[in-house]
Amino acid sequence: MNDRVTLKQNSDFRRLYAKGQSAVTPYLVLYVRRNRLGRNRTGYTVSAKLGKAVTRNRARRRLRELYRLNAPALREGWDLVVVARSRCVTAPWPKLNAAFLKACGELGLLREAQP
């Protein structure tokens, strides 16, 4: 299994917020920007307003799992930042997954369906 390629630097997050495209759903906000690496890099943001550390970590784990399960359906060569909203913590999994796929579709990240 490959190591996850994640965004860690504050400058990477700021660049995505300023120059990237975004899609908003009730459960999350997705920021994307093309990179020249040929692979996707991801970052996750969960505000302290969502709750204490246990709650924030659970939200972060759910967002990472969303990306992991849907990564094969996404195009390569993008930087993504997923920002959790307050409903993310208590959202049913199918609705959270549908919201992520909808946001990816709006931004053109989904691969074309293969017959």
Phi and psi restraints in degrees (range 20) as a CNS / XPLOR table:
assign (resid 1 and name C) (resid 2 and name N)
       (resid 2 and name CA) (resid 2 and name C) 1.0 -75.0 20.0 2
assign (resid 2 and name N) (resid 2 and name CA)
       (resid 2 and name C) (resid 3 and name N) 1.0 149.6 20.0 2
assign (resid 2 and name C) (resid 3 and name N)
       (resid 3 and name CA) (resid 3 and name C) 1.0 -68.8 20.0 2
assign (resid 3 and name N) (resid 3 and name CA)
       (resid 3 and name C) (resid 4 and name N) 1.0 147.4 20.0 2
assign (resid 3 and name C) (resid 4 and name N)
       (resid 4 and name CA) (resid 4 and name C) 1.0 -70.9 20.0 2
assign (resid 4 and name N) (resid 4 and name CA)
       (resid 4 and name C) (resid 5 and name N) 1.0 140.8 20.0 2
assign (resid 4 and name C) (resid 5 and name N)
       (resid 5 and name CA) (resid 5 and name C) 1.0 -103.8 20.0 2
assign (resid 5 and name N) (resid 5 and name CA)
       (resid 5 and name C) (resid 6 and name N) 1.0 110.0 20.0 2
assign (resid 5 and name C) (resid 6 and name N)
       (resid 6 and name CA) (resid 6 and name C) 1.0 -118.1 20.0 2
assign (resid 6 and name N) (resid 6 and name CA)
       (resid 6 and name C) (resid 7 and name N) 1.0 156.7 20.0 2
assign (resid 6 and name C) (resid 7 and name N)
       (resid 7 and name CA) (resid 7 and name C) 1.0 -86.2 20.0 2
assign (resid 7 and name N) (resid 7 and name CA)
       (resid 7 and name C) (resid 8 and name N) 1.0 130.6 20.0 2
assign (resid 7 and name C) (resid 8 and name N)
       (resid 8 and name CA) (resid 8 and name C) 1.0 -123.0 20.0 2
assign (resid 8 and name N) (resid 8 and name CA)
       (resid 8 and name C) (resid 9 and name N) 1.0 -31.1 20.0 2
assign (resid 8 and name C) (resid 9 and name N)
       (resid 9 and name CA) (resid 9 and name C) 1.0 -76.8 20.0 2
assign (resid 9 and name N) (resid 9 and name CA)
       (resid 9 and name C) (resid 10 and name N) 1.0 138.1 20.0 2
assign (resid 9 and name C) (resid 10 and name N)
       (resid 10 and name CA) (resid 10 and name C) 1.0 -59.3 20.0 2
assign (resid 10 and name N) (resid 10 and name CA)
       (resid 10 and name C) (resid 11 and name N) 1.0 -35.4 20.0 2
assign (resid 10 and name C) (resid 11 and name N)
       (resid 11 and name CA) (resid 11 and name C) 1.0 -64.9 20.0 2
assign (resid 11 and name N) (resid 11 and name CA)
       (resid 11 and name C) (resid 12 and name N) 1.0 -34.6 20.0 2
assign (resid 11 and name C) (resid 12 and name N)
       (resid 12 and name CA) (resid 12 and name C) 1.0 -65.3 20.0 2
assign (resid 12 and name N) (resid 12 and name CA)
       (resid 12 and name C) (resid 13 and name N) 1.0 -43.2 20.0 2
assign (resid 12 and name C) (resid 13 and name N)
       (resid 13 and name CA) (resid 13 and name C) 1.0 -63.9 20.0 2
assign (resid 13 and name N) (resid 13 and name CA)
       (resid 13 and name C) (resid 14 and name N) 1.0 -45.3 20.0 2
assign (resid 13 and name C) (resid 14 and name N)
       (resid 14 and name CA) (resid 14 and name C) 1.0 -62.9 20.0 2
assign (resid 14 and name N) (resid 14 and name CA)
       (resid 14 and name C) (resid 15 and name N) 1.0 -38.8 20.0 2
assign (resid 14 and name C) (resid 15 and name N)
       (resid 15 and name CA) (resid 15 and name C) 1.0 -63.4 20.0 2
assign (resid 15 and name N) (resid 15 and name CA)
       (resid 15 and name C) (resid 16 and name N) 1.0 -41.9 20.0 2
assign (resid 15 and name C) (resid 16 and name N)
       (resid 16 and name CA) (resid 16 and name C) 1.0 -65.1 20.0 2
assign (resid 16 and name N) (resid 16 and name CA)
       (resid 16 and name C) (resid 17 and name N) 1.0 -43.5 20.0 2
assign (resid 16 and name C) (resid 17 and name N)
       (resid 17 and name CA) (resid 17 and name C) 1.0 -62.7 20.0 2
assign (resid 17 and name N) (resid 17 and name CA)
       (resid 17 and name C) (resid 18 and name N) 1.0 -39.6 20.0 2
assign (resid 17 and name C) (resid 18 and name N)
       (resid 18 and name CA) (resid 18 and name C) 1.0 -80.6 20.0 2
assign (resid 18 and name N) (resid 18 and name CA)
       (resid 18 and name C) (resid 19 and name N) 1.0 -42.9 20.0 2
assign (resid 18 and name C) (resid 19 and name N)
       (resid 19 and name CA) (resid 19 and name C) 1.0 -113.5 20.0 2
assign (resid 19 and name N) (resid 19 and name CA)
       (resid 19 and name C) (resid 20 and name N) 1.0 -5.6 20.0 2
assign (resid 19 and name C) (resid 20 and name N)
       (resid 20 and name CA) (resid 20 and name C) 1.0 -86.7 20.0 2
assign (resid 20 and name N) (resid 20 and name CA)
       (resid 20 and name C) (resid 21 and name N) 1.0 169.3 20.0 2
assign (resid 20 and name C) (resid 21 and name N)
       (resid 21 and name CA) (resid 21 and name C) 1.0 -91.3 20.0 2
assign (resid 21 and name N) (resid 21 and name CA)
       (resid 21 and name C) (resid 22 and name N) 1.0 156.3 20.0 2
assign (resid 21 and name C) (resid 22 and name N)
       (resid 22 and name CA) (resid 22 and name C) 1.0 -137.6 20.0 2
assign (resid 22 and name N) (resid 22 and name CA)
       (resid 22 and name C) (resid 23 and name N) 1.0 155.1 20.0 2
assign (resid 22 and name C) (resid 23 and name N)
       (resid 23 and name CA) (resid 23 and name C) 1.0 -135.1 20.0 2
assign (resid 23 and name N) (resid 23 and name CA)
       (resid 23 and name C) (resid 24 and name N) 1.0 134.8 20.0 2
assign (resid 23 and name C) (resid 24 and name N)
       (resid 24 and name CA) (resid 24 and name C) 1.0 -112.9 20.0 2
assign (resid 24 and name N) (resid 24 and name CA)
       (resid 24 and name C) (resid 25 and name N) 1.0 133.7 20.0 2
assign (resid 24 and name C) (resid 25 and name N)
       (resid 25 and name CA) (resid 25 and name C) 1.0 -128.3 20.0 2
assign (resid 25 and name N) (resid 25 and name CA)
       (resid 25 and name C) (resid 26 and name N) 1.0 169.4 20.0 2
assign (resid 25 and name C) (resid 26 and name N)
       (resid 26 and name CA) (resid 26 and name C) 1.0 -63.6 20.0 2
assign (resid 26 and name N) (resid 26 and name CA)
       (resid 26 and name C) (resid 27 and name N) 1.0 -19.8 20.0 2
assign (resid 26 and name C) (resid 27 and name N)
       (resid 27 and name CA) (resid 27 and name C) 1.0 -106.4 20.0 2
assign (resid 27 and name N) (resid 27 and name CA)
       (resid 27 and name C) (resid 28 and name N) 1.0 -24.0 20.0 2
assign (resid 27 and name C) (resid 28 and name N)
       (resid 28 and name CA) (resid 28 and name C) 1.0 -158.9 20.0 2
assign (resid 28 and name N) (resid 28 and name CA)
       (resid 28 and name C) (resid 29 and name N) 1.0 164.0 20.0 2
assign (resid 28 and name C) (resid 29 and name N)
       (resid 29 and name CA) (resid 29 and name C) 1.0 -121.4 20.0 2
assign (resid 29 and name N) (resid 29 and name CA)
       (resid 29 and name C) (resid 30 and name N) 1.0 133.5 20.0 2
assign (resid 29 and name C) (resid 30 and name N)
       (resid 30 and name CA) (resid 30 and name C) 1.0 -116.8 20.0 2
assign (resid 30 and name N) (resid 30 and name CA)
       (resid 30 and name C) (resid 31 and name N) 1.0 122.6 20.0 2
assign (resid 30 and name C) (resid 31 and name N)
       (resid 31 and name CA) (resid 31 and name C) 1.0 -108.7 20.0 2
assign (resid 31 and name N) (resid 31 and name CA)
       (resid 31 and name C) (resid 32 and name N) 1.0 135.0 20.0 2
assign (resid 31 and name C) (resid 32 and name N)
       (resid 32 and name CA) (resid 32 and name C) 1.0 -136.7 20.0 2
assign (resid 32 and name N) (resid 32 and name CA)
       (resid 32 and name C) (resid 33 and name N) 1.0 152.2 20.0 2
assign (resid 32 and name C) (resid 33 and name N)
       (resid 33 and name CA) (resid 33 and name C) 1.0 -155.1 20.0 2
assign (resid 33 and name N) (resid 33 and name CA)
       (resid 33 and name C) (resid 34 and name N) 1.0 142.0 20.0 2
assign (resid 33 and name C) (resid 34 and name N)
       (resid 34 and name CA) (resid 34 and name C) 1.0 -67.5 20.0 2
assign (resid 34 and name N) (resid 34 and name CA)
       (resid 34 and name C) (resid 35 and name N) 1.0 140.8 20.0 2
assign (resid 34 and name C) (resid 35 and name N)
       (resid 35 and name CA) (resid 35 and name C) 1.0 -121.7 20.0 2
assign (resid 35 and name N) (resid 35 and name CA)
       (resid 35 and name C) (resid 36 and name N) 1.0 171.7 20.0 2
assign (resid 35 and name C) (resid 36 and name N)
       (resid 36 and name CA) (resid 36 and name C) 1.0 -107.7 20.0 2
assign (resid 36 and name N) (resid 36 and name CA)
       (resid 36 and name C) (resid 37 and name N) 1.0 24.8 20.0 2
assign (resid 36 and name C) (resid 37 and name N)
       (resid 37 and name CA) (resid 37 and name C) 1.0 -95.2 20.0 2
assign (resid 37 and name N) (resid 37 and name CA)
       (resid 37 and name C) (resid 38 and name N) 1.0 -16.8 20.0 2
assign (resid 37 and name C) (resid 38 and name N)
       (resid 38 and name CA) (resid 38 and name C) 1.0 79.5 20.0 2
assign (resid 38 and name N) (resid 38 and name CA)
       (resid 38 and name C) (resid 39 and name N) 1.0 7.3 20.0 2
assign (resid 38 and name C) (resid 39 and name N)
       (resid 39 and name CA) (resid 39 and name C) 1.0 -145.1 20.0 2
assign (resid 39 and name N) (resid 39 and name CA)
       (resid 39 and name C) (resid 40 and name N) 1.0 160.6 20.0 2
assign (resid 39 and name C) (resid 40 and name N)
       (resid 40 and name CA) (resid 40 and name C) 1.0 -85.6 20.0 2
assign (resid 40 and name N) (resid 40 and name CA)
       (resid 40 and name C) (resid 41 and name N) 1.0 143.8 20.0 2
assign (resid 40 and name C) (resid 41 and name N)
       (resid 41 and name CA) (resid 41 and name C) 1.0 -121.2 20.0 2
assign (resid 41 and name N) (resid 41 and name CA)
       (resid 41 and name C) (resid 42 and name N) 1.0 140.4 20.0 2
assign (resid 41 and name C) (resid 42 and name N)
       (resid 42 and name CA) (resid 42 and name C) 1.0 -125.4 20.0 2
assign (resid 42 and name N) (resid 42 and name CA)
       (resid 42 and name C) (resid 43 and name N) 1.0 152.1 20.0 2
assign (resid 42 and name C) (resid 43 and name N)
       (resid 43 and name CA) (resid 43 and name C) 1.0 -139.6 20.0 2
assign (resid 43 and name N) (resid 43 and name CA)
       (resid 43 and name C) (resid 44 and name N) 1.0 152.3 20.0 2
assign (resid 43 and name C) (resid 44 and name N)
       (resid 44 and name CA) (resid 44 and name C) 1.0 -130.6 20.0 2
assign (resid 44 and name N) (resid 44 and name CA)
       (resid 44 and name C) (resid 45 and name N) 1.0 135.9 20.0 2
assign (resid 44 and name C) (resid 45 and name N)
       (resid 45 and name CA) (resid 45 and name C) 1.0 -126.7 20.0 2
assign (resid 45 and name N) (resid 45 and name CA)
       (resid 45 and name C) (resid 46 and name N) 1.0 126.8 20.0 2
assign (resid 45 and name C) (resid 46 and name N)
       (resid 46 and name CA) (resid 46 and name C) 1.0 -132.0 20.0 2
assign (resid 46 and name N) (resid 46 and name CA)
       (resid 46 and name C) (resid 47 and name N) 1.0 118.5 20.0 2
assign (resid 46 and name C) (resid 47 and name N)
       (resid 47 and name CA) (resid 47 and name C) 1.0 -73.7 20.0 2
assign (resid 47 and name N) (resid 47 and name CA)
       (resid 47 and name C) (resid 48 and name N) 1.0 153.0 20.0 2
assign (resid 47 and name C) (resid 48 and name N)
       (resid 48 and name CA) (resid 48 and name C) 1.0 -66.4 20.0 2
assign (resid 48 and name N) (resid 48 and name CA)
       (resid 48 and name C) (resid 49 and name N) 1.0 -16.6 20.0 2
assign (resid 48 and name C) (resid 49 and name N)
       (resid 49 and name CA) (resid 49 and name C) 1.0 -67.4 20.0 2
assign (resid 49 and name N) (resid 49 and name CA)
       (resid 49 and name C) (resid 50 and name N) 1.0 -19.8 20.0 2
assign (resid 49 and name C) (resid 50 and name N)
       (resid 50 and name CA) (resid 50 and name C) 1.0 -71.2 20.0 2
assign (resid 50 and name N) (resid 50 and name CA)
       (resid 50 and name C) (resid 51 and name N) 1.0 -26.0 20.0 2
assign (resid 50 and name C) (resid 51 and name N)
       (resid 51 and name CA) (resid 51 and name C) 1.0 150.9 20.0 2
assign (resid 51 and name N) (resid 51 and name CA)
       (resid 51 and name C) (resid 52 and name N) 1.0 -166.3 20.0 2
assign (resid 51 and name C) (resid 52 and name N)
       (resid 52 and name CA) (resid 52 and name C) 1.0 -76.9 20.0 2
assign (resid 52 and name N) (resid 52 and name CA)
       (resid 52 and name C) (resid 53 and name N) 1.0 -179.8 20.0 2
assign (resid 52 and name C) (resid 53 and name N)
       (resid 53 and name CA) (resid 53 and name C) 1.0 -57.7 20.0 2
assign (resid 53 and name N) (resid 53 and name CA)
       (resid 53 and name C) (resid 54 and name N) 1.0 -39.7 20.0 2
assign (resid 53 and name C) (resid 54 and name N)
       (resid 54 and name CA) (resid 54 and name C) 1.0 -62.3 20.0 2
assign (resid 54 and name N) (resid 54 and name CA)
       (resid 54 and name C) (resid 55 and name N) 1.0 -43.1 20.0 2
assign (resid 54 and name C) (resid 55 and name N)
       (resid 55 and name CA) (resid 55 and name C) 1.0 -67.0 20.0 2
assign (resid 55 and name N) (resid 55 and name CA)
       (resid 55 and name C) (resid 56 and name N) 1.0 -43.7 20.0 2
assign (resid 55 and name C) (resid 56 and name N)
       (resid 56 and name CA) (resid 56 and name C) 1.0 -65.1 20.0 2
assign (resid 56 and name N) (resid 56 and name CA)
       (resid 56 and name C) (resid 57 and name N) 1.0 -41.0 20.0 2
assign (resid 56 and name C) (resid 57 and name N)
       (resid 57 and name CA) (resid 57 and name C) 1.0 -65.8 20.0 2
assign (resid 57 and name N) (resid 57 and name CA)
       (resid 57 and name C) (resid 58 and name N) 1.0 -37.2 20.0 2
assign (resid 57 and name C) (resid 58 and name N)
       (resid 58 and name CA) (resid 58 and name C) 1.0 -64.6 20.0 2
assign (resid 58 and name N) (resid 58 and name CA)
       (resid 58 and name C) (resid 59 and name N) 1.0 -42.8 20.0 2
assign (resid 58 and name C) (resid 59 and name N)
       (resid 59 and name CA) (resid 59 and name C) 1.0 -62.3 20.0 2
assign (resid 59 and name N) (resid 59 and name CA)
       (resid 59 and name C) (resid 60 and name N) 1.0 -41.5 20.0 2
assign (resid 59 and name C) (resid 60 and name N)
       (resid 60 and name CA) (resid 60 and name C) 1.0 -64.4 20.0 2
assign (resid 60 and name N) (resid 60 and name CA)
       (resid 60 and name C) (resid 61 and name N) 1.0 -41.4 20.0 2
assign (resid 60 and name C) (resid 61 and name N)
       (resid 61 and name CA) (resid 61 and name C) 1.0 -62.7 20.0 2
assign (resid 61 and name N) (resid 61 and name CA)
       (resid 61 and name C) (resid 62 and name N) 1.0 -40.1 20.0 2
assign (resid 61 and name C) (resid 62 and name N)
       (resid 62 and name CA) (resid 62 and name C) 1.0 -65.0 20.0 2
assign (resid 62 and name N) (resid 62 and name CA)
       (resid 62 and name C) (resid 63 and name N) 1.0 -40.2 20.0 2
assign (resid 62 and name C) (resid 63 and name N)
       (resid 63 and name CA) (resid 63 and name C) 1.0 -67.6 20.0 2
assign (resid 63 and name N) (resid 63 and name CA)
       (resid 63 and name C) (resid 64 and name N) 1.0 -40.5 20.0 2
assign (resid 63 and name C) (resid 64 and name N)
       (resid 64 and name CA) (resid 64 and name C) 1.0 -63.1 20.0 2
assign (resid 64 and name N) (resid 64 and name CA)
       (resid 64 and name C) (resid 65 and name N) 1.0 -39.4 20.0 2
assign (resid 64 and name C) (resid 65 and name N)
       (resid 65 and name CA) (resid 65 and name C) 1.0 -67.9 20.0 2
assign (resid 65 and name N) (resid 65 and name CA)
       (resid 65 and name C) (resid 66 and name N) 1.0 -37.6 20.0 2
assign (resid 65 and name C) (resid 66 and name N)
       (resid 66 and name CA) (resid 66 and name C) 1.0 -55.3 20.0 2
assign (resid 66 and name N) (resid 66 and name CA)
       (resid 66 and name C) (resid 67 and name N) 1.0 -49.6 20.0 2
assign (resid 66 and name C) (resid 67 and name N)
       (resid 67 and name CA) (resid 67 and name C) 1.0 -65.5 20.0 2
assign (resid 67 and name N) (resid 67 and name CA)
       (resid 67 and name C) (resid 68 and name N) 1.0 -43.7 20.0 2
assign (resid 67 and name C) (resid 68 and name N)
       (resid 68 and name CA) (resid 68 and name C) 1.0 -58.8 20.0 2
assign (resid 68 and name N) (resid 68 and name CA)
       (resid 68 and name C) (resid 69 and name N) 1.0 -44.5 20.0 2
assign (resid 68 and name C) (resid 69 and name N)
       (resid 69 and name CA) (resid 69 and name C) 1.0 -71.5 20.0 2
assign (resid 69 and name N) (resid 69 and name CA)
       (resid 69 and name C) (resid 70 and name N) 1.0 -30.6 20.0 2
assign (resid 69 and name C) (resid 70 and name N)
       (resid 70 and name CA) (resid 70 and name C) 1.0 -100.8 20.0 2
assign (resid 70 and name N) (resid 70 and name CA)
       (resid 70 and name C) (resid 71 and name N) 1.0 -1.3 20.0 2
assign (resid 70 and name C) (resid 71 and name N)
       (resid 71 and name CA) (resid 71 and name C) 1.0 -56.6 20.0 2
assign (resid 71 and name N) (resid 71 and name CA)
       (resid 71 and name C) (resid 72 and name N) 1.0 -39.9 20.0 2
assign (resid 71 and name C) (resid 72 and name N)
       (resid 72 and name CA) (resid 72 and name C) 1.0 -63.4 20.0 2
assign (resid 72 and name N) (resid 72 and name CA)
       (resid 72 and name C) (resid 73 and name N) 1.0 -22.5 20.0 2
assign (resid 72 and name C) (resid 73 and name N)
       (resid 73 and name CA) (resid 73 and name C) 1.0 -87.6 20.0 2
assign (resid 73 and name N) (resid 73 and name CA)
       (resid 73 and name C) (resid 74 and name N) 1.0 -3.3 20.0 2
assign (resid 73 and name C) (resid 74 and name N)
       (resid 74 and name CA) (resid 74 and name C) 1.0 -101.4 20.0 2
assign (resid 74 and name N) (resid 74 and name CA)
       (resid 74 and name C) (resid 75 and name N) 1.0 149.7 20.0 2
assign (resid 74 and name C) (resid 75 and name N)
       (resid 75 and name CA) (resid 75 and name C) 1.0 -70.1 20.0 2
assign (resid 75 and name N) (resid 75 and name CA)
       (resid 75 and name C) (resid 76 and name N) 1.0 156.7 20.0 2
assign (resid 75 and name C) (resid 76 and name N)
       (resid 76 and name CA) (resid 76 and name C) 1.0 -93.4 20.0 2
assign (resid 76 and name N) (resid 76 and name CA)
       (resid 76 and name C) (resid 77 and name N) 1.0 156.8 20.0 2
assign (resid 76 and name C) (resid 77 and name N)
       (resid 77 and name CA) (resid 77 and name C) 1.0 92.7 20.0 2
assign (resid 77 and name N) (resid 77 and name CA)
       (resid 77 and name C) (resid 78 and name N) 1.0 33.3 20.0 2
assign (resid 77 and name C) (resid 78 and name N)
       (resid 78 and name CA) (resid 78 and name C) 1.0 -130.0 20.0 2
assign (resid 78 and name N) (resid 78 and name CA)
       (resid 78 and name C) (resid 79 and name N) 1.0 149.0 20.0 2
assign (resid 78 and name C) (resid 79 and name N)
       (resid 79 and name CA) (resid 79 and name C) 1.0 -98.8 20.0 2
assign (resid 79 and name N) (resid 79 and name CA)
       (resid 79 and name C) (resid 80 and name N) 1.0 132.4 20.0 2
assign (resid 79 and name C) (resid 80 and name N)
       (resid 80 and name CA) (resid 80 and name C) 1.0 -125.8 20.0 2
assign (resid 80 and name N) (resid 80 and name CA)
       (resid 80 and name C) (resid 81 and name N) 1.0 138.4 20.0 2
assign (resid 80 and name C) (resid 81 and name N)
       (resid 81 and name CA) (resid 81 and name C) 1.0 -125.1 20.0 2
assign (resid 81 and name N) (resid 81 and name CA)
       (resid 81 and name C) (resid 82 and name N) 1.0 125.0 20.0 2
assign (resid 81 and name C) (resid 82 and name N)
       (resid 82 and name CA) (resid 82 and name C) 1.0 -107.4 20.0 2
assign (resid 82 and name N) (resid 82 and name CA)
       (resid 82 and name C) (resid 83 and name N) 1.0 121.4 20.0 2
assign (resid 82 and name C) (resid 83 and name N)
       (resid 83 and name CA) (resid 83 and name C) 1.0 -107.3 20.0 2
assign (resid 83 and name N) (resid 83 and name CA)
       (resid 83 and name C) (resid 84 and name N) 1.0 123.5 20.0 2
assign (resid 83 and name C) (resid 84 and name N)
       (resid 84 and name CA) (resid 84 and name C) 1.0 -77.6 20.0 2
assign (resid 84 and name N) (resid 84 and name CA)
       (resid 84 and name C) (resid 85 and name N) 1.0 139.0 20.0 2
assign (resid 84 and name C) (resid 85 and name N)
       (resid 85 and name CA) (resid 85 and name C) 1.0 -104.8 20.0 2
assign (resid 85 and name N) (resid 85 and name CA)
       (resid 85 and name C) (resid 86 and name N) 1.0 170.4 20.0 2
assign (resid 85 and name C) (resid 86 and name N)
       (resid 86 and name CA) (resid 86 and name C) 1.0 -60.4 20.0 2
assign (resid 86 and name N) (resid 86 and name CA)
       (resid 86 and name C) (resid 87 and name N) 1.0 -32.8 20.0 2
assign (resid 86 and name C) (resid 87 and name N)
       (resid 87 and name CA) (resid 87 and name C) 1.0 -74.3 20.0 2
assign (resid 87 and name N) (resid 87 and name CA)
       (resid 87 and name C) (resid 88 and name N) 1.0 -13.2 20.0 2
assign (resid 87 and name C) (resid 88 and name N)
       (resid 88 and name CA) (resid 88 and name C) 1.0 -59.7 20.0 2
assign (resid 88 and name N) (resid 88 and name CA)
       (resid 88 and name C) (resid 89 and name N) 1.0 -34.3 20.0 2
assign (resid 88 and name C) (resid 89 and name N)
       (resid 89 and name CA) (resid 89 and name C) 1.0 -67.9 20.0 2
assign (resid 89 and name N) (resid 89 and name CA)
       (resid 89 and name C) (resid 90 and name N) 1.0 -39.8 20.0 2
assign (resid 89 and name C) (resid 90 and name N)
       (resid 90 and name CA) (resid 90 and name C) 1.0 -106.2 20.0 2
assign (resid 90 and name N) (resid 90 and name CA)
       (resid 90 and name C) (resid 91 and name N) 1.0 2.3 20.0 2
assign (resid 90 and name C) (resid 91 and name N)
       (resid 91 and name CA) (resid 91 and name C) 1.0 -67.8 20.0 2
assign (resid 91 and name N) (resid 91 and name CA)
       (resid 91 and name C) (resid 92 and name N) 1.0 140.7 20.0 2
assign (resid 91 and name C) (resid 92 and name N)
       (resid 92 and name CA) (resid 92 and name C) 1.0 -64.2 20.0 2
assign (resid 92 and name N) (resid 92 and name CA)
       (resid 92 and name C) (resid 93 and name N) 1.0 144.1 20.0 2
assign (resid 92 and name C) (resid 93 and name N)
       (resid 93 and name CA) (resid 93 and name C) 1.0 -55.1 20.0 2
assign (resid 93 and name N) (resid 93 and name CA)
       (resid 93 and name C) (resid 94 and name N) 1.0 -45.6 20.0 2
assign (resid 93 and name C) (resid 94 and name N)
       (resid 94 and name CA) (resid 94 and name C) 1.0 -60.6 20.0 2
assign (resid 94 and name N) (resid 94 and name CA)
       (resid 94 and name C) (resid 95 and name N) 1.0 -36.6 20.0 2
assign (resid 94 and name C) (resid 95 and name N)
       (resid 95 and name CA) (resid 95 and name C) 1.0 -70.4 20.0 2
assign (resid 95 and name N) (resid 95 and name CA)
       (resid 95 and name C) (resid 96 and name N) 1.0 -39.4 20.0 2
assign (resid 95 and name C) (resid 96 and name N)
       (resid 96 and name CA) (resid 96 and name C) 1.0 -64.5 20.0 2
assign (resid 96 and name N) (resid 96 and name CA)
       (resid 96 and name C) (resid 97 and name N) 1.0 -43.3 20.0 2
assign (resid 96 and name C) (resid 97 and name N)
       (resid 97 and name CA) (resid 97 and name C) 1.0 -64.1 20.0 2
assign (resid 97 and name N) (resid 97 and name CA)
       (resid 97 and name C) (resid 98 and name N) 1.0 -43.7 20.0 2
assign (resid 97 and name C) (resid 98 and name N)
       (resid 98 and name CA) (resid 98 and name C) 1.0 -63.1 20.0 2
assign (resid 98 and name N) (resid 98 and name CA)
       (resid 98 and name C) (resid 99 and name N) 1.0 -38.6 20.0 2
assign (resid 98 and name C) (resid 99 and name N)
       (resid 99 and name CA) (resid 99 and name C) 1.0 -64.8 20.0 2
assign (resid 99 and name N) (resid 99 and name CA)
       (resid 99 and name C) (resid 100 and name N) 1.0 -40.5 20.0 2
assign (resid 99 and name C) (resid 100 and name N)
       (resid 100 and name CA) (resid 100 and name C) 1.0 -64.1 20.0 2
assign (resid 100 and name N) (resid 100 and name CA)
       (resid 100 and name C) (resid 101 and name N) 1.0 -46.1 20.0 2
assign (resid 100 and name C) (resid 101 and name N)
       (resid 101 and name CA) (resid 101 and name C) 1.0 -64.9 20.0 2
assign (resid 101 and name N) (resid 101 and name CA)
       (resid 101 and name C) (resid 102 and name N) 1.0 -36.3 20.0 2
assign (resid 101 and name C) (resid 102 and name N)
       (resid 102 and name CA) (resid 102 and name C) 1.0 -63.8 20.0 2
assign (resid 102 and name N) (resid 102 and name CA)
       (resid 102 and name C) (resid 103 and name N) 1.0 -45.0 20.0 2
assign (resid 102 and name C) (resid 103 and name N)
       (resid 103 and name CA) (resid 103 and name C) 1.0 -62.9 20.0 2
assign (resid 103 and name N) (resid 103 and name CA)
       (resid 103 and name C) (resid 104 and name N) 1.0 -41.8 20.0 2
assign (resid 103 and name C) (resid 104 and name N)
       (resid 104 and name CA) (resid 104 and name C) 1.0 -63.5 20.0 2
assign (resid 104 and name N) (resid 104 and name CA)
       (resid 104 and name C) (resid 105 and name N) 1.0 -40.0 20.0 2
assign (resid 104 and name C) (resid 105 and name N)
       (resid 105 and name CA) (resid 105 and name C) 1.0 -63.7 20.0 2
assign (resid 105 and name N) (resid 105 and name CA)
       (resid 105 and name C) (resid 106 and name N) 1.0 -41.2 20.0 2
assign (resid 105 and name C) (resid 106 and name N)
       (resid 106 and name CA) (resid 106 and name C) 1.0 -61.7 20.0 2
assign (resid 106 and name N) (resid 106 and name CA)
       (resid 106 and name C) (resid 107 and name N) 1.0 -33.8 20.0 2
assign (resid 106 and name C) (resid 107 and name N)
       (resid 107 and name CA) (resid 107 and name C) 1.0 -93.0 20.0 2
assign (resid 107 and name N) (resid 107 and name CA)
       (resid 107 and name C) (resid 108 and name N) 1.0 0.0 20.0 2
assign (resid 107 and name C) (resid 108 and name N)
       (resid 108 and name CA) (resid 108 and name C) 1.0 76.0 20.0 2
assign (resid 108 and name N) (resid 108 and name CA)
       (resid 108 and name C) (resid 109 and name N) 1.0 28.5 20.0 2
assign (resid 108 and name C) (resid 109 and name N)
       (resid 109 and name CA) (resid 109 and name C) 1.0 -89.5 20.0 2
assign (resid 109 and name N) (resid 109 and name CA)
       (resid 109 and name C) (resid 110 and name N) 1.0 -18.4 20.0 2
assign (resid 109 and name C) (resid 110 and name N)
       (resid 110 and name CA) (resid 110 and name C) 1.0 -76.3 20.0 2
assign (resid 110 and name N) (resid 110 and name CA)
       (resid 110 and name C) (resid 111 and name N) 1.0 138.8 20.0 2
assign (resid 110 and name C) (resid 111 and name N)
       (resid 111 and name CA) (resid 111 and name C) 1.0 -69.8 20.0 2
assign (resid 111 and name N) (resid 111 and name CA)
       (resid 111 and name C) (resid 112 and name N) 1.0 155.9 20.0 2
assign (resid 111 and name C) (resid 112 and name N)
       (resid 112 and name CA) (resid 112 and name C) 1.0 -68.6 20.0 2
assign (resid 112 and name N) (resid 112 and name CA)
       (resid 112 and name C) (resid 113 and name N) 1.0 145.0 20.0 2
assign (resid 112 and name C) (resid 113 and name N)
       (resid 113 and name CA) (resid 113 and name C) 1.0 -66.7 20.0 2
assign (resid 113 and name N) (resid 113 and name CA)
       (resid 113 and name C) (resid 114 and name N) 1.0 130.7 20.0 2
assign (resid 113 and name C) (resid 114 and name N)
       (resid 114 and name CA) (resid 114 and name C) 1.0 -95.7 20.0 2
assign (resid 114 and name N) (resid 114 and name CA)
       (resid 114 and name C) (resid 115 and name N) 1.0 131.3 20.0 2
